[in-house]
Amino acid sequence: MGKVQLLPLHPLKGEVFVFSGKMHTLLRKEAIKEVLIRGGICEENVTKNTTYLVVGIENPEAIKRNVSTKLGKAEEYNAAGISIKIINEEEFLNLLR
């Protein structure tokens, strides 16, 4: 992805983000870049270290089949007492400000 210019200390510094689904206003690689320049971390999968799961447009077929998704994993962790904030695209964009 190339060298990323970090912004001054930002509240997202050290926060771990995972993205699920397509977003309306940003491509995933753009969203990842926005997190990285604020000192955050992006991962592919939800783990106990995940801070935020950003949920975009979910695949309706996956929901109908009740397939295990990143959202399902985050909800499992939350039920087990491991706090993962599940937010939508609008909430994510507000965090960037």
Secondary structure as GFF3:
##gff-version 3
##sequence-region A 1 97
A	DSSP	beta_strand	16	20	.	.	.	ID=ss1
A	DSSP	alpha_helix	28	37	.	.	.	ID=ss2
A	DSSP	beta_strand	41	42	.	.	.	ID=ss3
A	DSSP	beta_strand	52	55	.	.	.	ID=ss4
A	DSSP	alpha_helix	60	65	.	.	.	ID=ss5
A	DSSP	alpha_helix	70	79	.	.	.	ID=ss6
A	DSSP	beta_strand	85	88	.	.	.	ID=ss7
A	DSSP	alpha_helix	89	96	.	.	.	ID=ss8
###
